[in-house]
Amino acid sequence: MNNPIAYVSVLRLNRTDIKVLQIRDVYSLHRVVYGLFSKTSQLDQANRILWVDKGGDFNGRQILILSDRQPHLTPQFGRVETKAISPEFVNFDRYAFEIVINPVKKINATGKIEAIIGREAITQWLLDRAPTWGFEIQAKSLEVQINQTQSFQKGEQKILHNKALIKGELQVTNREQFLHSFTRGVGKGKAFGFGLLQIVPLSN
């Protein structure tokens, strides 16, 4: 196989793991995910480690991770399964996708970040942004399932993210930009469970 473009991992945590690791919010998960990898600069990690909480049940939960390097395969808590992703995986023209994203826009006059609220507004925001990420989205395929806020405490600061879970189909228009979007994520808040483009190839 050619050199992998990335690694996809699943971290499985049982009830005991969750209790010992004191997982109470998204920042707790952020800390656990980043703890699986060898230390690099904080900026480098933020750009090259993507993850999303896939949820679970009473017995535990699963975290999906995409990274430029392999995690520690024998963590102190939980179980990790990792596979390499070959370059061929991003050579298809069409994909079904799912993404947890932080829909926001920057107000030029003030420089402040403003949340995009409502399914119609989020849908239009996504359609407008998609070409800058290297693909176009079939509007009729889109399903905005969740639109809520996500908050956590970091020291004395309260961090608040807008959150939407979106599913649909995309058509690749710029292969290089699409590869960057897949391996580096899209949108804001990537260090906290946003922006991981989960894709499945579709036949033409």
TIKEKOL-677418 format. One record per residue (C-alpha): residue in one letter; y, z, x. Coordinates in steps of 0.25 Angstrom, whole numbers, padded with zeros to 4 digits, always signed. Each point is the difference from the previous one (the first is absolute). Layout:
# residues N
AYZX...
This chain:
# residues 204
M+0000+0000+0000N+0014-0003+0005N+0009+0012+0003P+0003+0008-0013I+0014-0001-0006A-0002+0014-0005Y-0009+0011-0004V-0003+0005-0014S-0005+0014-0002V-0004+0009-0011L+0002+0015+0001R-0008+0008-0009L+0003+0015-0002N-0008+0009-0008R+0005+0013-0008T-0002+0009+0013D+0008-0010+0009I+0011-0001-0010K+0001+0015-0001V-0001+0003+0015L+0010-0012+0003Q+0010+0006-0010I+0002-0013-0007R+0010+0002-0011D+0009-0012+0000V+0003-0013+0007Y+0005+0006+0012S-0012+0008+0002L-0008-0013-0001H+0010-0007+0010R-0003+0011+0010V-0015-0002-0001V+0000-0015+0001Y+0009+0000+0012G-0009+0011+0006L-0012-0010+0001F+0007-0009+0010S+0004+0002+0015K+0014+0004+0002T+0010-0011+0002S+0015+0000-0003Q+0004+0004-0014L+0006-0013-0003D-0012-0008+0005Q-0009+0008-0009A+0009-0002-0012N-0001-0015+0002R-0014-0002+0003I-0008+0011-0009L+0000-0003-0015W-0007+0008-0010V-0002+0002-0015D-0006+0011-0008K-0011-0006-0008G-0002+0014-0008G-0013+0005-0004D-0006+0011-0008F-0004+0015+0000N-0008-0002+0012G+0009-0007+0009R+0009-0012+0003Q+0001-0012+0008I+0011-0006+0009L+0001-0014+0004I+0006-0003+0013L+0004-0013+0008S+0004+0002+0014D+0001-0008+0013R-0010+0009+0007Q-0012+0008-0003P+0001+0014-0005H-0008+0011+0005L-0014-0002-0006T-0004+0014+0000P+0012+0008-0005Q-0001+0015-0002F+0001-0001-0015G-0005-0011-0009R-0008-0013+0003V+0006-0013+0005E-0006-0014-0001T+0007-0011+0007K-0002-0015+0001A+0008-0011+0008I+0007-0011-0007S-0001-0014+0005P+0011-0010+0001E-0008-0009-0010F+0003+0011-0011V+0015-0005-0001N-0003-0015+0000F-0002-0001-0015D+0011-0006-0008R-0002+0009-0013Y-0003+0015-0001A-0001+0010-0011F+0008+0012+0004E+0003+0014-0003I+0012+0009+0006V+0006+0013-0002I+0015-0003+0003N+0013+0007+0001P+0010-0009-0008V+0014+0002+0005K+0012-0008+0004K+0012+0003+0009I+0014+0000-0006N+0008-0008+0009A+0013+0007-0004T-0004+0014+0003G-0013-0002+0009K-0008+0009-0009I-0014-0003-0005E-0002-0001-0015A-0013+0000-0007I-0005-0011-0009I-0004+0005-0013G-0008-0006-0011R-0011-0010+0000E+0008-0013-0003A+0010+0004+0011I-0011+0003+0010T-0007-0013-0003Q+0012-0008+0003W+0003+0008+0012L-0014-0003+0005L+0001-0015-0003D+0013-0001+0007R-0005+0007+0013A-0013-0006+0001P+0004-0013+0007T+0006+0009+0011W-0014+0006+0002G-0006-0014+0002F-0006-0002-0014E+0004-0003-0015I-0006+0007-0012Q-0005-0005-0013A+0009+0007-0010K-0010-0001-0011S-0011+0007+0008L+0009+0012+0003E-0004+0014-0005V+0009+0012+0002Q-0009+0012-0003I+0008+0011+0005N+0015+0003+0001Q+0003+0015+0005T+0007+0008+0010Q-0007+0006+0012S+0006+0012+0007F-0004+0010+0011Q+0007+0010+0009K+0002-0002+0014G+0006+0012+0007E+0013+0003-0009Q+0001-0014-0004K-0006-0006-0013I-0004-0014+0001L-0001-0008-0013H-0007-0014-0001N+0000-0010-0012K-0014-0004-0002A-0007-0012-0007L-0015-0005+0001I+0000-0015-0002K-0012-0010-0001G+0001-0015+0000E-0003-0013+0007L+0008-0006+0012Q+0001-0013+0007V+0003-0001+0015T+0012-0008+0004N+0003+0005+0014R-0013+0004+0008E+0007+0007+0011Q+0009+0008-0009F-0012+0003-0009L-0008+0005+0012H+0011+0009+0004S+0002+0005-0015F-0015+0003+0000T-0001+0007+0013R+0013+0008+0000G+0002+0002-0015V+0012-0003-0010G+0011+0007-0006K+0005+0014+0003G-0008+0013+0002K-0012-0006+0008A-0002+0013+0007F-0002+0008-0013G-0011-0009-0007F+0008-0012-0004G+0000-0015+0004L-0015-0002+0003L-0003-0014-0005Q-0015+0001-0005I-0005-0014-0002V-0012-0008-0004P-0002-0015+0003L+0000-0009-0012S-0007-0014+0001N+0009-0012-0002
